[in-house]
Amino acid sequence: SWDFTEEQNNSIIVSPEKDSTYTLTVKDGCEATAKAIFEVKLNERPEINFSEGATRCGTGTLVLKATASMGKVNWYSAAFEGEILFTGDNFTTPELSETTTFYAQADNNNCLSMDRTAVEAIILAKPEVNLGKDTILLKEGSLILDAGEGFSTYLWNNDSTQQTIPVIAADLAEGSY
């Protein structure tokens, strides 16, 4: 509680370490008084303590995840400034056709985490395979079919999981494959 007179400064700076109440009493030259009470509630600064991006093949939506140490999670499209896109732990992105970074920020009663956490929505290109032109093999003929490099898995109609498979005409019955 402070009691200011005309000779004293009319403001104070406070740095409370716990929730506090401040009372101000002022007097004018006519000996009238006024009193004001000001309460300060301290919030802990929250942080994002978990985040998880997501990956998909081709255009579509993804679910990105983040949790706050306390309070709620706000999602943004920019590292600084910008409108809140969504509030909550699990953010479903709009439809995306390319990899995009979104940002999560913890909010504990308007006390915000220091930084926004980047969370990636990764869009991978759909795989494309070209085995070349159709081929006619004579009974003595053979060829190697190659699906190409860069795929995480392969599965051929003969259950092979290799990038390439040999085709030997003598091992096949007549027909189209």
Protein Blocks (a to p, Z undefined) as FASTA:
>chain_A
ZZddfkbccbdcdddfbdcddddddddfkopacddddddddddddddfbdcddddedjdd
dddddddfehcddddfbfbgcidfbgcjbdcddddfbdcdddddddeehiacfbdcdddd
dddddddddebjaddddfkbccdddebghiabdcdfkopabfbdcddfklpccddZZ
